[in-house]
């Protein structure tokens, strides 16, 4: 099965072509753009397809990061994945960014449980613990820094993500949220295609709020 994976949940705009039968990434493309995913994504997909030497019609499944992450970026990726899936008549699956972070860490430290933790600002952390086999130990949540620190203090495993220095006082170096597109593709190939259409995972509302004082009354 050929999987087309998309990631627009963070600063990167990325796509990969993965052959599950050979367990091989055939092609991938990624640009660190920060914003403007909607304008760049189709070009990124074309680059990945060209590198893989396959046609879009060869794709048998879509996989896309659904968050938490960039509110606008996630919407772009999910809409594109669902659009591709509809036009190709193939399933699309959603992969959380926390799943991807945990899987990337397990490749570095196999046999260890992982706590994926993102600094969500405003005294909050997005986090989710995973067992050594990759199964989630709890749902993804937005919690206060104090609650996350209390949980991390008793967690027997690795911590990964931008919130690592907040939760692990002896952490050194720089920690950033990274969602390797090759891992998105592999997780997408193993995901349940009958779980429903991918939809954004927002652990809190958008920062932008409508200005109620300027609302137009309905008549």
C-alpha positions in Angstrom: 0.0 0.0 0.0 1.2 3.5 -0.9 0.6 6.1 1.8 0.8 9.8 1.2 1.5 11.6 4.5 1.1 15.3 5.2 2.2 17.5 8.0 1.3 21.1 8.4 0.8 21.2 12.2 4.0 23.1 13.0 6.6 25.3 11.3 7.3 22.6 8.6 5.2 21.9 5.5 6.0 18.3 4.7 4.9 15.3 2.6 6.1 11.8 2.2 5.4 8.7 0.1 5.6 5.5 2.0 5.3 1.9 0.7 4.0 -0.2 3.6 4.8 -3.5 1.7 8.5 -2.7 1.6 8.5 -0.6 4.8 10.3 2.1 2.8 9.9 5.8 2.4 10.1 6.3 -1.4 10.2 10.1 -1.3 9.7 13.1 1.0 9.9 16.8 0.9 9.8 19.4 3.7 10.3 23.1 4.0 10.4 25.1 7.2 8.0 27.9 6.4 6.4 28.9 9.7 3.2 30.1 8.0 1.6 29.9 4.6 1.0 26.1 4.5 -2.0 26.4 2.2 0.2 28.1 -0.5 3.0 25.6 -0.3 1.5 22.2 0.4 0.6 21.2 -3.2 4.1 22.0 -4.3 5.5 19.9 -1.5 3.3 17.0 -2.4 4.4 17.2 -6.0 8.1 17.1 -4.9 7.5 14.0 -2.8 5.6 12.2 -5.6 8.4 13.1 -8.1 11.1 11.8 -5.8 9.2 8.6 -5.2 8.5 8.1 -8.9 4.8 7.4 -8.3 1.6 9.0 -9.4 -1.0 10.5 -7.1 -3.4 7.8 -8.4 -1.1 5.1 -6.9 -1.9 6.4 -3.4 -4.0 4.0 -1.3 -4.2 5.9 1.9 -3.7 9.4 3.3 -2.2 10.2 6.7 -2.2 13.7 8.2 -1.1 15.3 11.5 -4.2 16.5 13.3 -2.6 18.4 16.3 -2.1 19.7 18.8 -0.2 22.4 16.9 -0.8 25.4 14.7 -4.6 26.1 14.6 -4.6 27.3 11.0 -1.9 24.8 9.8 -3.8 21.9 11.1 -7.0 22.9 9.3 -5.0 23.2 6.0 -3.5 19.7 6.3 -6.8 18.0 7.4 -8.7 19.7 4.6 -6.1 18.6 2.0 -6.0 15.0 3.3 -9.8 14.7 3.2 -9.9 16.3 -0.3 -7.3 13.9 -1.6 -9.1 10.9 0.0 -12.4 11.9 -1.5 -11.0 12.4 -5.0 -9.0 9.1 -4.9 -11.7 7.2 -3.1 -9.3 5.9 -0.4 -9.3 6.2 3.4 -7.6 9.0 5.3 -6.4 8.7 8.9 -5.4 11.3 11.5 -2.2 11.0 13.5 -1.6 13.2 16.5 1.6 15.2 16.8 2.1 13.8 20.3 2.0 10.2 18.8 4.6 11.2 16.3 6.9 12.8 19.0 6.6 9.7 21.2 7.4 7.4 18.3 10.4 9.4 17.3 11.7 9.2 20.9 11.1 5.4 21.1 13.4 5.1 18.1 16.2 6.7 20.2 15.3 4.9 23.4 13.6 1.6 22.6 11.9 -0.2 25.5 11.1 3.0 27.4 7.8 4.7 28.1 7.6 8.2 26.7 5.9 11.4 27.9 5.3 13.7 24.9 5.0 17.2 26.1 4.5 20.5 24.2 4.8 24.0 25.8 1.4 25.5 25.0 2.3 28.8 26.6 -0.2 30.6 28.9 0.9 28.3 31.8 -0.3 25.2 30.0 1.3 22.1 28.6 -0.1 19.7 26.0 0.9 16.2 27.0 0.2 12.5 26.7 2.1 9.5 28.2 2.8 6.4 26.1 3.8 2.9 27.1 7.0 1.3 25.8 5.1 -0.4 23.0 3.6 2.9 21.8 0.1 2.4 23.2 -1.4 5.5 24.9 -1.6 5.5 28.7 -4.0 8.4 28.8 -5.7 10.8 26.5 -4.0 13.9 25.1 -4.7 16.8 27.4 -4.0 20.5 28.1 -3.0 20.8 31.8 -1.4 23.4 34.0 2.4 23.5 34.3 2.0 22.6 38.0 -0.1 19.5 37.2 2.3 18.4 34.4 5.3 18.8 36.7 3.6 16.7 39.3 2.8 14.0 36.8 6.3 14.1 35.3 7.9 13.7 38.8 6.5 10.2 39.1 6.8 9.2 35.4 9.2 6.3 34.8 10.3 7.0 31.2 11.6 9.5 28.7 10.3 13.0 28.2 10.3 14.6 24.8 9.1 17.9 23.3 9.4 21.6 23.9 8.1 21.3 27.5 11.0 19.0 28.5 13.0 21.8 30.3 9.9 22.7 32.2 9.2 19.2 33.4 12.8 17.9 33.7 14.9 20.4 35.7 18.2 18.7 34.7 17.5 18.9 31.0 20.2 20.5 28.9 20.3 21.7 25.3 17.5 22.9 23.1 14.2 21.1 22.8 11.8 21.7 20.0 8.6 20.0 18.8 9.4 17.8 15.8 7.0 15.7 13.7 9.2 13.6 11.3 7.1 13.0 8.2 8.5 9.5 7.7 7.1 8.6 11.1 3.7 10.2 10.3 3.7 7.9 7.2 4.5 4.7 9.1 2.0 5.4 11.8 -0.6 6.2 9.2 0.0 2.9 7.5 -0.6 1.1 10.8 -3.7 3.1 11.8 -7.2 1.9 11.7 -8.7 3.1 8.4 -12.2 2.7 9.8 -11.8 5.1 12.7 -13.5 7.9 10.9 -12.4 10.9 8.9 -9.5 12.9 10.4 -10.4 16.0 12.2 -8.4 18.7 14.0 -7.4 17.9 17.6 -7.7 21.2 19.4 -7.0 20.9 23.1 -8.1 24.5 23.6 -9.8 27.2 21.6 -8.1 29.5 19.1 -6.2 32.6 20.3 -8.2 34.9 18.1 -11.6 35.7 19.5 -14.5 37.5 17.8 -15.1 41.1 19.0 -18.5 40.8 20.5 -19.0 44.5 20.7 -19.0 44.7 16.9 -21.4 41.8 16.3 -24.3 42.6 14.0 -27.6 41.8 15.5 -29.7 39.3 13.7 -33.2 40.3 12.6 
